[in-house]
Amino acid sequence: MHLRRRSLLLAAAATPVAAAVPAQAAAHRGPLVIGHRGAAGWRPEHTASAYTYGVQTGADWIEPDLVPTKDHVLVVRHENEISQTTDVAAHPEFAGRRTTKTVDGRSVTGWFTEDFTLAELKTLRAVERLPLVRNRNTVFDGRDEILTFQEVVDLARGLSKAYGRTVAVFPETKHPTYFRGIGLELEPRLASAIRRNRLTARECVVQSFEPSSLRRMTGLGVPLWQALGTTGGPYDQPSLTYRDMMTPAGLAKIASYADWIGPDKSSLIGTSVLADAHAAGLRVGPYTFRAENQFLPAQFRRGSGANDFGDAFAEYALYYGLGVDAVVTDFPDLAVMARRSL
């Protein structure tokens, strides 16, 4: 990493804010709070601003989604198609890169990280992915560059030092089968970064929706997290469904290679998934907790607008009461406040 860039990241980590959580708050009891793409409810996702704000307000882990560049560097974007999360469309020099690809069986049109070198991606700036939902975040459009995974590791360590507690990184391998098919494997680069940075089990947890990706990450000394969807199944195992994976037999199989499951939060209501997972020795971290009405169960919505804030605290109380081990949230500050009430 360029020394100037690293200096900027560490300076951001050391900047205090009024909402910062004191070091002693690290000795909490209750579920871990995982900042989904940082603090995506308050800042454009996967940016230094989002990660820093998430940790400043209490997140225990921060989540970078990983995709590769053309020169095989792991960068942090929700998807490899970047038209919704960057200003790439405003760069006429890249107009010819717009194309259509099939990714995990879906036709996707736009600009893709694997068609850009890291140097080219560094000329772009991040924007809010959901401007109609989170218009407040658009004020930050254009302020943050695209981060590499290494820069997120450096930032997490800088934040850990600044706030006197260990902040873990929670990388997800995105579309690993697709990238393996085009010669840009994610797992060897991620494994190399974990070893190079000597990341411990307290500093890193690797997640994926694809079991074969996680199996490629065993032996590194860091926990593995099997993410689970609500429909269909993992792309790398066409005959397997997420429903199958959440049965007692399926959970026992997951426990043979992973330490956590990350189901959609709806999968835990009215089911035995949480109890069955705990019986199998797995920890459970449901996703994704958000404050806007459209993302909340009907009983927790307030007001008439889909994007008005509802009673997010009541939803956290429900899941904390169920006994989850972590929550994955766009609003880590709210999750921490709810946890304190325990």
N, C-alpha and C positions, 0 to 999 in steps of 0.2 A: 504494500500500500504506500502511496505517496505520503511523505511525512506531513505535508501541509494538510492533507485530507484527514489523516489520523488525528492531528492536533485539533482540527475543527470538531471531530466527533467527541473527543475526550473533553473538550471545552464545554460542549453541549451537555455532556454527562454531569459535569461539575457545577452547572448553573442551578442555584437554588430557586424554588418558587414557593409561594405562600401555601400551596396545597400539598407540599412535599410531606411524605410520611416519615416520622423520625425513625432512627435506626432501631430503637427498642420495639417498634411495631413488628419487626421480623419475627419476634417470639410469639406469634399468634397461635391460637388454637382454632381449628376449623379447616374447611377445605382450602386448597390452594387456589389462588386467583391467577388465571392465565390471560394475559392481554392479547386478544385475538388481533393479529396483524398490528400489534402495538396497542393503541387506544383508538380503534377505527371509528368509534362514535364521535370522537372529538377532533381528529386530525385525519388527513388523507392517509390511507392504510400503507403499511410497510415503509414508512419514512422514519428518519431519525427523530423527527418531531413527534410522531405517534409513539414510537418506542420509549422515548425519553419521558413524555407525558404519562404514559402508562406506568412506568416505574416510579416516577415522582409521586403518583397518587396511589401506589401500593401494590402493583402487580408483582407476583412472585416469579412468573415466567413471561417471556415475550415470544411470540410466534412468527418466524419468518417462513413463508412458502418459497421453495427453491425451484428455479428453472435455470437452464444453461444459456450462455451466449454462444455465438458462432465459434469463438475461440475457447470454448469449454470452461468458462468461469461461471461459478454458481452465483446468480443474482436473485434478488428478493422481489418477487411479484406474485400476485394471487394466481395469475394465469400467464402462460407464455404469449398469449395475444394481449397486446398492451394498449390498444386504442382507447380503452375506458379508464386506464389508470395513469396515462402519461399524455403529454402534449405532442406526441409523435405526428398526429395529423396536421399540425401547424408547421411542420418542417418540410418545405418543398423538396429539399435534397433527398428525402426518403420516400417521396410519393410513389416511386417505382417499386418499392418493397411491399406495397400492399398486395395481398394475395389470398387465396383460399386453400385451406388444408383440411385434411381429415384427422382429427385428434380424438383418440379413444372412440372411434366410430361416429363422431359428430363432425359435420361440415362447419368450419369456422372461417370467417373472412376478417382480415385485418393485418396488423403488423405483428411479427413474432420475434421473440428474443433470440431464437436460434439463427435468425437471419442478420443479426447485428453483432459487431464486435463489442467488447466492453467499452472501448474508447468511444464508439458511436453512441452507445446507450447512455454514457455519462453526459452527453450533450442534451439529453432530454430532461424534463422535469415532471414530477409527480402531480397528479390532479385527483380530486375527489371522485371516487368510482360511482357514488350514488348521489349526484347533485340534486336530484328532485326530492330525495328523502332527507339528505343532510346538507341543505343549502348553506348552513352556517360554516361548514368545513371548506367551502369553495374560496373563502378569503385566504386560505393557505395555498391555493393552486399556484404552481410554478416556483415554490420556495425550496423544495427539496429535490435532490438528485436521486437516481436509482442506486441503491446500496448493493454491495456484494455481501455474501454470507460472512466473509471475513470481517467486513466492517461492522456487521451486527454483533459478532463475537466481541470485537474490540469495544463496541459501544456498551454491551452488557457488562463487560468487566470494568469499564470506566464508571458505569452507574453503580455497580456493586461497591466499588471503592468509595464513591461519593456518598452513598446512603447506608454504608455499614452493614450490608446484608448481601447474600449471594443471590444474584438474578440469573436464572437459567434461560438458555435459549432452547426453543422448542421447534426445530426445523421440520417441515413436511416435504417429502419428495412428491412433486407434482407430475402426474402423467409419466411415471417411470418406465412403463412398457413402451410408450410412444418414443421417448427419448432414447431408450436402448436401441430401438429399431432404426434410428437415424445416426447411430454412432456417437451419441452424446450422453452416455450413462451418467446418472446422478450419483449412484451409491459409491463408486470408488473415489470421486472427488469429495463427497461428504465425509467418508471414512478418513480420507487423508487430512481433511481440515480438523476433524475431531482429534486425530493423533497429533497433528502438528501443534495444535493449541493445548494439548494435554487436558482436554475437557473431561471432567469427572461426572459421576452419576448425579451430583448435585448441580452441575452446570449445564447439562444437556440431556434432552429426551428427544428421541427421533420418532416421528410419526409418519404413517402412510395409510391410504385406503387399500393399498395392494400388499397382500401378505408376502409375495415373493420379494418385494422391495425390502421389507423388514427383515426377512430371512437373510438377505445379503448384508445386513448391518449387524449381525450377531458377532459376539466376541470382542466388541469395542469397549465393554465396561460401562455402557450407558443404557438406561432403560429404553424399551421400545413400546410404542403406543399404536394399537390397531384402531384406526378410525373406521366408523361404521355408518353407512347411509341408511335412508328409510325405504328406498325402493331399489330394485335391481341388485347388483352385486359387484364385487371388485373386478376391474377390467381384465386383470391378469388371470382370473379363474372364472370363465364364462358359465360353468355349470354350478357355481356356488352363489347363493344369495345371502344378503345381509340378514335376512330373517333366519336362515339356517345358522349363520354365525352367532346369533344371539340366543340359540337354544342352549341348554346345559351341556350337550355334547359339543356343540360348536365353540362354546366358551372354554371348555376344557382343552380343545385343540389350540385355541389362541394362546392359552396359558403355557403351552409348550414352547412358544417362541417370544411372547410379548409379556409385558408387565402391566399394561393398562389397556382399557378399551375407551374409545371416545364415541359414544352413540349420540345421535340427535336427541336433544332433551325430551322430545315427545315420546321417545321409545321407552322411557322409564315410568310413564304414567299409566297406571292400571295394568302393569306387567310385573313379572318376577325377575326381569333382567338384572336389576341392581343386586338383588339378593343372590341370584345365581352366579353373577360375576364374582362377587365377594367370596362365595363358597368355592369358586375355582381358584381363588388366590389372586384375582385381578383387582386392580384399582379402577375406579370409574370417574371419568371427567366428561360430562355432557356438554354439548355445544348447541347453538351459539346464543348466548344471552344478550338481548338488546332491549333498549328502553322504549322504542317507538311502538305505538299501539298495534301496528300491523304484524309485529313480531311477537306479540304477547298473547297468551290465552285470553279468551273473551272476558273471563271474570276479572282480569286485571287491567282491562282497557279503561281509559279515562278520557272524557271529552269526545268530540265527534270526528276529529281529523286522524287519518291513518298514520300521520307522522307526529302527532302530538305524543308527548310522553305519558305513559300509563304508570301503573303501580309496580315498577320493576322490583322494589324492595319486597313486595309480597311474593313475587315469583322466586326471588333468591331464598326467602324464608322457607318456601315450600320445598325446594330442592335441598337446601341445607338440612331441613328436617328429615328428608328421606335418607340422608347419610352419604351423599356423594363425596368423593375424595378431592374433587376439583371442579371448577366451572371455567368454561372458555367464553370470554365475554368481550364485546366491543366497548364496554364501559367498566373498566376495572375499578375505577373510583367508587362506583355505586356498589359493586360486588364487595369491596373492602368495607365500605360503610355498613352494608348489611351483615357482613361477617362479624363486625365488632359487636353487633347487638346480641350475638350468641353468648 
